Amino acid sequence: MYRKKNMAVYIDGENISHRRYEEIKKKVGQQGVCDCAKVYGRQKDERTKGWAERAKQSKGDKIELKDIRLFGPPEKDKVDNKIKEDIKKDILKNKSIDVVCLVTSDKGFKDVIENCRENGKRVVVIGKDDTSQILREVCNKFILLPSL
């Protein structure tokens, strides 16, 4: 008997615009059943405030976004490091996660993708045209978001 794959979704809000949410939601829905979806950004970052609003609007949706806002001064890779930390923690804590879906174009996630795969997780990356070749190659499946 076929079982839908349980998926956890992590969106790099600094890297992917909130205007892509409907496309992302559709692509995610085609990959499996979403157990959790998190979007990350810095508290005072104007580029990511749209994601906070999207998360509020998603209450009660099939895919409900949890908005993760990071406080404090800007630091290099602060958001990326938090996403990596959460992915590692979530796949250890929640054994029912079959698929990790990372929505980003940032090549800095190679190590966490390799870690997921070593732990038997399938990794899907949803990204833009400028997604690094490294990221495209290390994941199980790459899904290109069409240009805006």
BELPE-V160558 format. One record per run of one state. SS is the DSSP state (a for helix, b for strand, c for the rest). FROM is the first residue (numbers start at 0). TO is the last residue. Records with the same first field share a line. If there is no record, write none. Layout:
SS=FROM-TO ; FROM-TO
This chain:
c=0-4 ; 12-16 ; 31-31 ; 42-44 ; 57-63 ; 70-76 ; 93-97 ; 103-105 ; 118-120 ; 127-131 ; 138-139 ; 144-147
b=5-11 ; 32-41 ; 64-69 ; 98-102 ; 121-126 ; 140-143
a=17-30 ; 45-56 ; 77-92 ; 106-117 ; 132-137
